[in-house]
Amino acid sequence: MPTLKTLHYDVIIVGAGINGCTSAYFLSQAGLKVALVDKTGIASGGSGAAGAFISPKFSKEGPLKELMAVAYDEAMTFYTTVLASHTLLKPLLHMSQDNPDESISLEQSAVVDARSACETLASGIDFYVLEVQSPSYVEEEWHCEDLRSSHLVLTIGAYPKIMPIDYVGLRGIWGHRIDITTSSDVPCIMHQYVSISPTLNEGVIAIGATHDVHYSPFDPFAIYDIEAGRAELIEKALKTLKLNNIKILKDYTGLRSGSNDYMPMLGSLVDAHATLALHPHLQHGKETDPKEFVYYPNLTMINGSGGYGFVLAPYLAKRLKEYLVEGIPMDKMISPSRFFSRWAKRKKS
Ligand SMILES: Cc1cc2nc3c(=O)[nH]c(=O)nc-3n(C[C@H](O)[C@H](O)[C@H](O)COP(=O)(O)OP(=O)(O)OC[C@H]3O[C@@H](n4cnc5c(N)ncnc54)[C@H](O)[C@@H]3O)c2cc1C
């Protein structure tokens, strides 16, 4: 039952990290009425911790590298135009860990000020501090507390799922990075064991980040050892470049959200219960065209960008806008439904 406070939107976006903020930006620019909600605040998750280096993927050939190349080009254009004052352009030197003499350099790459970039993208958009527990679809509208919308977008990263979508293969990867000062010169962005880079703050050097798949901030018994994290970062940075008189200014920690197959996710979400009721043979491993699955109406998720969330966000948000505003179908290769058949089969056993 709508209350006097009930507010109606075209789209509610849950999660105000770089994916939520970039989506909110693209959709509101396209004329949609957007509500952006976050349980803590803008860039309070993995996005607020990111070094936000905008780099292409240098490793193995394949579909991920191809997608990343397109995303990288779109990201460079996006950050240097929409967020120029939050973006520092510098040459990039990418050195192999196995063979330090092997390196790739780019004349120009970028490092973004993560927090101010998210805040700028979200400015002018209705923002609510709200923890969404389990959104419901009633009478052709999504309900998130007193907010209503035709379409719902979930961009909650590695946080606990708020819909019954166990089949979506995601894992949290804890990361730690630091800002330092040093009397040594850091002339460009360097990637090797960790990244070392100048930042928009004159004289401040960013070092990041660690990758820890064992620690989870959601485990009440787990304790994160910040001193060990700092020591690891400095030790790895020193293997690339001699840095004198290091003074640590600030620590940043947070979770990346990686997909099980490393590809990002943009797409509709399968209603597992309804789909298994309609296609029980899926539990016996019988192939079914994903077109035959039952999907939640007007619900899209962006997730699984791993350590490349800032590179991928403009690409994914633009595709979301094209889907919602222009009716252009989303790429099946990155649909979260790609995990469903295998999950359904395993569920049986
Ligand atoms: C240390 C570190 C360094 C990194 N460096 C880089 C880098 O150099 N380059 C790069 O491209 N990427 C980098 N990344 C990865 C990048 O930060 C992530 O891929 C990106 O932040 C993912 O953004 P997101 O919007 O999907 O999720 P998040 O930023 O995690 O945002 C999710 C948001 O959802 C909110 N939320 C969760 N549940 C609810 C709920 N129930 N109701 C309401 N709100 C909810 C959370 O409060 C949070 O703000 C780094 C990450 C880390 C941790």
The ligand as an SDF file (V2000), in Angstrom:
LIG
                    3D

 53 58  0  0  0  0  0  0  0  0999 V2000
   42.2750   -2.0930   -2.7280 C   0  0  0  0  0  0  0  0  0  0  0  0
   41.5830   -2.0950   -4.0610 C   0  0  0  0  0  0  0  0  0  0  0  0
   42.2250   -1.5630   -5.1860 C   0  0  0  0  0  0  0  0  0  0  0  0
   41.5990   -1.5590   -6.4280 C   0  0  0  0  0  0  0  0  0  0  0  0
   42.2220   -0.9870   -7.5020 N   0  0  0  0  0  0  0  0  0  0  0  0
   41.5820   -0.8980   -8.6970 C   0  0  0  0  0  0  0  0  0  0  0  0
   42.1900   -0.2470   -9.8140 C   0  0  0  0  0  0  0  0  0  0  0  0
   43.3250    0.2370   -9.7310 O   0  0  0  0  0  0  0  0  0  0  0  0
   41.4980   -0.1750  -10.9810 N   0  0  0  0  0  0  0  0  0  0  0  0
   40.2300   -0.6930  -11.1040 C   0  0  0  0  0  0  0  0  0  0  0  0
   39.6430   -0.5820  -12.1850 O   0  0  0  0  0  0  0  0  0  0  0  0
   39.6370   -1.3240  -10.0620 N   0  0  0  0  0  0  0  0  0  0  0  0
   40.2730   -1.4400   -8.8810 C   0  0  0  0  0  0  0  0  0  0  0  0
   39.6940   -2.0910   -7.8270 N   0  0  0  0  0  0  0  0  0  0  0  0
   38.4210   -2.7900   -8.0560 C   0  0  0  0  0  0  0  0  0  0  0  0
   37.2510   -1.8430   -8.0000 C   0  0  0  0  0  0  0  0  0  0  0  0
   37.3540   -1.0490   -6.8580 O   0  0  0  0  0  0  0  0  0  0  0  0
   35.9580   -2.6630   -7.9570 C   0  0  0  0  0  0  0  0  0  0  0  0
   35.8920   -3.4930   -9.0920 O   0  0  0  0  0  0  0  0  0  0  0  0
   34.7700   -1.7150   -7.9360 C   0  0  0  0  0  0  0  0  0  0  0  0
   34.8850   -0.8790   -6.8170 O   0  0  0  0  0  0  0  0  0  0  0  0
   33.4640   -2.4660   -7.8870 C   0  0  0  0  0  0  0  0  0  0  0  0
   32.4890   -1.4670   -7.7950 O   0  0  0  0  0  0  0  0  0  0  0  0
   30.9890   -1.8050   -7.4430 P   0  0  0  0  0  0  0  0  0  0  0  0
   30.2590   -0.5210   -7.6490 O   0  0  0  0  0  0  0  0  0  0  0  0
   30.5440   -2.9830   -8.2230 O   0  0  0  0  0  0  0  0  0  0  0  0
   31.0160   -2.2910   -5.9090 O   0  0  0  0  0  0  0  0  0  0  0  0
   31.3190   -1.5090   -4.5660 P   0  0  0  0  0  0  0  0  0  0  0  0
   32.2040   -0.3400   -4.7530 O   0  0  0  0  0  0  0  0  0  0  0  0
   31.7570   -2.5180   -3.5560 O   0  0  0  0  0  0  0  0  0  0  0  0
   29.8960   -0.9170   -4.1660 O   0  0  0  0  0  0  0  0  0  0  0  0
   28.8670   -1.6780   -3.6590 C   0  0  0  0  0  0  0  0  0  0  0  0
   28.0190   -0.7700   -2.7750 C   0  0  0  0  0  0  0  0  0  0  0  0
   26.7970   -1.4450   -2.4790 O   0  0  0  0  0  0  0  0  0  0  0  0
   26.3950   -1.0760   -1.1870 C   0  0  0  0  0  0  0  0  0  0  0  0
   25.4830   -2.1090   -0.7010 N   0  0  0  0  0  0  0  0  0  0  0  0
   25.7450   -3.4160   -0.5170 C   0  0  0  0  0  0  0  0  0  0  0  0
   24.6430   -4.0630   -0.0780 N   0  0  0  0  0  0  0  0  0  0  0  0
   23.6670   -3.1400    0.0230 C   0  0  0  0  0  0  0  0  0  0  0  0
   22.3000   -3.2020    0.4060 C   0  0  0  0  0  0  0  0  0  0  0  0
   21.7360   -4.3390    0.8020 N   0  0  0  0  0  0  0  0  0  0  0  0
   21.5560   -2.0550    0.3930 N   0  0  0  0  0  0  0  0  0  0  0  0
   22.1260   -0.8930    0.0050 C   0  0  0  0  0  0  0  0  0  0  0  0
   23.4220   -0.7730   -0.3760 N   0  0  0  0  0  0  0  0  0  0  0  0
   24.1810   -1.8960   -0.3830 C   0  0  0  0  0  0  0  0  0  0  0  0
   27.7100   -0.9990   -0.3980 C   0  0  0  0  0  0  0  0  0  0  0  0
   27.5650   -0.1680    0.7390 O   0  0  0  0  0  0  0  0  0  0  0  0
   28.6780   -0.4330   -1.4440 C   0  0  0  0  0  0  0  0  0  0  0  0
   28.8210    0.9800   -1.3430 O   0  0  0  0  0  0  0  0  0  0  0  0
   40.2900   -2.1010   -6.5700 C   0  0  0  0  0  0  0  0  0  0  0  0
   39.6420   -2.6160   -5.4430 C   0  0  0  0  0  0  0  0  0  0  0  0
   40.2780   -2.6180   -4.2070 C   0  0  0  0  0  0  0  0  0  0  0  0
   39.5360   -3.1790   -3.0160 C   0  0  0  0  0  0  0  0  0  0  0  0
  1  2  1  0
  2  3  1  0
  2 52  2  0
  3  4  2  0
  4  5  1  0
  4 50  1  0
  5  6  2  0
  6  7  1  0
  6 13  1  0
  7  8  2  0
  7  9  1  0
  9 10  1  0
 10 11  2  0
 10 12  1  0
 12 13  2  0
 13 14  1  0
 14 15  1  0
 14 50  1  0
 15 16  1  0
 16 17  1  0
 16 18  1  0
 18 19  1  0
 18 20  1  0
 20 21  1  0
 20 22  1  0
 22 23  1  0
 23 24  1  0
 24 25  2  0
 24 26  1  0
 24 27  1  0
 27 28  1  0
 28 29  2  0
 28 30  1  0
 28 31  1  0
 31 32  1  0
 32 33  1  0
 33 34  1  0
 33 48  1  0
 34 35  1  0
 35 36  1  0
 35 46  1  0
 36 37  1  0
 36 45  1  0
 37 38  2  0
 38 39  1  0
 39 40  1  0
 39 45  2  0
 40 41  1  0
 40 42  2  0
 42 43  1  0
 43 44  2  0
 44 45  1  0
 46 47  1  0
 46 48  1  0
 48 49  1  0
 50 51  2  0
 51 52  1  0
 52 53  1  0
M  END
$$$$
